[in-house]
Amino acid sequence: MRFGVLGPVTAWTAAGTPVAIQGLKVRALLADLLVHEGRPVPADRLIDDLWGSDLPGNPAGTLSAKVSQLRRAFEDAEPGSRALVQSGPAGYSLAVSSASCDALRFSELVAAGSVDAALALWRGPAYADFADFAFVETAVARLTELRLTAVERAELPAVELAALVKEHPLREGLRASYMKALYRAGRQTEALESFDELRELLLEELGLDPGPGLVELQQSILTQELPHARSNLPAQLTELVGRDDALAEISSCLASSRLVTLTGPGGVGKTRLAVAAGALAADRFADGVLLVELAAVTPDALSVQDALTDAVQVALELRDAGSAPAVDRLAAVMGTRLLVLDNCEQVIEDVAALADRLLAAAPGLRVLATSREPLGLAGEVVWPVPPLEVPAPTLEPEEVSGCSAVQLFVTRAAAASRGFELTAETVADVAVLCRRLDGIPLALELAATRVRALGVRGLVARLDDRFRLLATGHRGAAPRQQTLHAMIDWSWELLSAEEQTVLRRLAVHADGCTAEAAAAVCGEPDVLDVLVRLVDRSLVVPVDGMRYRLLESVAAYCVEKLRAADELEEVRQRHLLYYVSLAESAELYGAEQGRWLQLLDDDAANLRTALDRAIATGQTELATRLVDALAWYWFLRGRQLEAMRALEAVPLGAWRVGFMYLLGDSRAAAERERWVDSADARGLWWIAYAASDAGDLAMCMTLLERALKGFDDDPWGVAAVLLARAKHAHVRADLPALFADASESARRFRELGDGWGGLQATSWLGAHAELVGDFDEALRLHQEGAQFAEELGLWPEVAGALGMLGWTAIRQGQYDVARTNGERAYRLATEQGQRATQSLAELVLGFAARRTGALAEADARLQAMIDWSRKQDEPALYLSLVLVELGFARELQGRCAEALELHREAYQVSEEFESLRGMCWALEGLAASLPDKTLGARLLGCAAATRATENYLLAASETFDVERAEAAAVAALGADAYAAARAEGAALSPDEAFTLAEMFCS
């Protein structure tokens, strides 16, 4: 027996049959026992709750009778369940547990953090049918508060939150959830209006202002810093007809199950239904709905698993990671998302393995798959997509229009033949036609395109002939597949020879093509008119108005036609040649960069198919040309693993070395030595740029100077070298060189119109502004960079800009702002597999923790960064800075000996990087940790003099540690002795000062 109180009080049998409980007082008795959740309730209490002052003549006897009625109702519904109502000296009780009572299960789920599952149990106001009874007030209040808490922690759509906000207008947590939901739905103005409404209500009713958390949220919405749910569902050009019930059932399945697979034959409408179901459910997924089209992933791929993960990463706009397995990374960034995997049947086993791993590792993920067969995973809900409803032969003419197959056919026929409608003259033929086509949507749509030419009666006559002719030709196929094949075959034979040629040759494209590609691959120069005619016949589908693709069933049919015409290999070769030419013509270094990135994104599947063919057929020259042309695109889009897989098969030396550095491959340095002498100027620059985070700055500078000499007639190359030099100058804290190189690089990239280069140079100008204390300019530049990067879809650069905004906030002492930007940068950098940017975010979070007194958190974060850096062949560029910060944390914890060792190592690393600024930080850290305060004063004097000479700003937020060291020294020595020792230190060089510290430590 199960009980529900989250809504009207209800009881069900284990089989789900409602239990009929007659009489208001008997049902009130059940409610009262449920309120006490299995605890005994004295009879006097039950009598008072049920009757109050209006007592029956024999209260105890009447109560006993009601208990007997309740037991009888249970027993009648489920034998043996009368024992659930128990009696004893302490009173009556009802045996319930979290497995049998929704309120107990609800509380348990909320406590465990499973708020989505908890909210799924809520059917309406708790104890809804007994709201006027005093005995439920406390329980209702508790459950309502618990529900609101769960709502605030869940990710609900704005439409569900609106009513709750109206009911609880002053609840700030609820208001925050509502504002976020509005913002993520693209309703920024309404989100801000909701904040203003709350502010006015609080002021009028309580004389208060919104809390700091809500104010911060408002600011994030104003600056559009909250992440939007990134969905990629395509807009549908036509209405989905006859699938309302199907959508409702699929939506229900998605609410209760994490994996739902739509199965059925080709043409039955699986994809269209999945897209519509995804759009309907979109508001339930905070991180959006992601459609991944898998028709282009074939068993012929070099690696099916890699091709699958690549397809998901491209849809997510993710960059590749270095060492982390791709599936683990995908799971880590799924969040609360619906993943729609379309056309799984070609590689069903690999798709099942991928889905299984993602679902196991990403608890907020749900998967909606379409396939001709189930994935075969535990917990999978298989939902066979039925054909549309066809009219029975016995149906009266006036009832035919209610059948969904008829509705679809009439809708499409009216679009193809203006003026067509279902009339007394056409209804019988339309009914026959829909039955003959088995209600398969694709077959109906193909037939509808011919109404104008043949009329419905003519269609029926020809279909009868067609089906009789093909009845023996496809006995191995399922009946509905025979119907669809016959329909496509018939449509095929109605095409002209030119249309047949174009249609079958389009089948070699993966995931569609442009009209230009169709012309080149089909060998037909005037292909656009043919494409338009094929679109009119529903054999080709237009995508975004600029691309054309075949439906899955039509494509499979056309491949067979290519084989029959002995054209398959020839057309595939033309496909390869066209996409090599397309890749080589891409202008990725200049003003057309953004446009070409989008064009190559659109044809990523075709480019991958072309490369697979070139490698598989041993066409080394074409494979080499294609990899060379795509390498920079792969870098800009972060397809590093895809690039390395290609470079394993086509070893282009310089490109390979650079990607090895980016992926943290320990063999990169040895590989560099093999290729560096033969590399051209761009190859040298690429190796130096990619290797710069590895720490070998001297080697990188040598390569950059060599590259610069070869860039005399290459303005992009000169700008790129200046960009890399600016990064090196920042490491050394060489402010004049940093500003000069970054400014000139930015100017040159602006002239070229290169968005990526301009973005990188602007970032280093922002870093310069931060170093010299112009924080307003630094903020402007980094915010501008983040916005521009987002427009280009360069998400790693967005993460980098957020990291720099966080670092600037650290320098300003705005640690809450720093933490917010650091957390966002960390999440995005982790998604994009950017170790360098992830380290910047970790650094920001570690500094914010230390400077707000969270020493344990700071210690853990900073030590983890140091441990990772020490495992590398070369020290990370940030190592000195992190060592100093951890040294200060250890000193504040009273661990001064450990702090001294950290500051000593920081000085040595800074010396290796030729960073005077880092040396100053290390000397100040040593001064704070040394017990010899005279020596400490000298180190402080040396650091201050060096800063003054080199114009190294000590930001207001950084004076805290120096002032602590100075105060300790003055307290120990006296003001005069401290001043004298400080003056002595001012005359020392940093190396001389450090030598004194070394002598003391040894």
Sequence and secondary structure as in RCSB ss.txt:
>XXXX:A:sequence
MRFGVLGPVTAWTAAGTPVAIQGLKVRALLADLLVHEGRPVPADRLIDDLWGSDLPGNPAGTLSAKVSQLRRAFE
DAEPGSRALVQSGPAGYSLAVSSASCDALRFSELVAAGSVDAALALWRGPAYADFADFAFVETAVARLTELRLTA
VERAELPAVELAALVKEHPLREGLRASYMKALYRAGRQTEALESFDELRELLLEELGLDPGPGLVELQQSILTQE
LPHARSNLPAQLTELVGRDDALAEISSCLASSRLVTLTGPGGVGKTRLAVAAGALAADRFADGVLLVELAAVTPD
ALSVQDALTDAVQVALELRDAGSAPAVDRLAAVMGTRLLVLDNCEQVIEDVAALADRLLAAAPGLRVLATSREPL
GLAGEVVWPVPPLEVPAPTLEPEEVSGCSAVQLFVTRAAAASRGFELTAETVADVAVLCRRLDGIPLALELAATR
VRALGVRGLVARLDDRFRLLATGHRGAAPRQQTLHAMIDWSWELLSAEEQTVLRRLAVHADGCTAEAAAAVCGEP
DVLDVLVRLVDRSLVVPVDGMRYRLLESVAAYCVEKLRAADELEEVRQRHLLYYVSLAESAELYGAEQGRWLQLL
DDDAANLRTALDRAIATGQTELATRLVDALAWYWFLRGRQLEAMRALEAVPLGAWRVGFMYLLGDSRAAAERERW
VDSADARGLWWIAYAASDAGDLAMCMTLLERALKGFDDDPWGVAAVLLARAKHAHVRADLPALFADASESARRFR
ELGDGWGGLQATSWLGAHAELVGDFDEALRLHQEGAQFAEELGLWPEVAGALGMLGWTAIRQGQYDVARTNGERA
YRLATEQGQRATQSLAELVLGFAARRTGALAEADARLQAMIDWSRKQDEPALYLSLVLVELGFARELQGRCAEAL
ELHREAYQVSEEFESLRGMCWALEGLAASLPDKTLGARLLGCAAATRATENYLLAASETFDVERAEAAAVAALGA
DAYAAARAEGAALSPDEAFTLAEMFCS
>XXXX:A:secstr
 EEE SSS EEE TTS B    SHHHHHHHHHHHHTTT  B HHHHHHHHHTTS  SSHHHHHHHHHHHHHHHHH
HHSTTGGGGEEEETTEEEE   TTTBHHHHHHHHHHTT HHHHHTT  SSTTGGGTT GGGHHHHHHHHHHHHHH
HHHS   HHHHHHHHHHSTT HHHHHHHHHHHHHTT HHHHHHHHHHHHHHHHHHTS    HHHHHHHHHHHTT 
S          SS   S HHHHHHHHHHHHH SEEEEE  TTS HHHHHHHHHHHHGGG TT EEEEE TT  TT
SS HHHHHHHHHHHHHT    SSS HHHHHHHHH SEEEEEE  GGGHHHHHHHHHHHHHH TTEEEEEEESS  
  TT EEEE        TTS HHHHTTSHHHHHHHHHHHHHSTT    TTTHHHHHHHHHHTTT HHHHHHHHTT
HHHHHHHHHHHHHHHHHHHHTTT TTS HHHHHHHHHHHHHHHTS HHHHHHHHHHTTSSS EEHHHHHHHHT T
THHHHHHHHHHTTSEEEETTTEEEE HHHHHHHHHHHHHTT HHHHHHHHHHHHHHHHHH   SSTTHHHHHHHH
HHTHHHHHHHHHHHHHTT HHHHHHHHHHHHHHHHHTT HHHHHHHHHHS  HHHHHHHHHHTT TTHHHHHHHH
TTT  HHHHHHHHHHHGGGT HHHHHHHHHHHHHT TT HHHHHHHHHHHHHHHHHHT HHHHHHHHHHHHHHHH
HHT HHHHHHHHHHHHHHHHHTT HHHHHHHHHHHHHHHHHHT HHHHHHHHHHHHHHHHHHT HHHHHHHHHHH
HHHHHHHT HHHHHHHHHHHHHHHHHTT HHHHHHHHHHHHHHHHTSSS  TTHHHHHHHHHHHHHHTT HHHHH
HHHHHHHHHHHHTT HHHHHHHHHHHHHH S HHHHHHHHHHHHHHHHHHT    GGGHHHHHHHHHHHHHHH H
HHHHHHHHHHHTS HHHHHHHHHHHH 
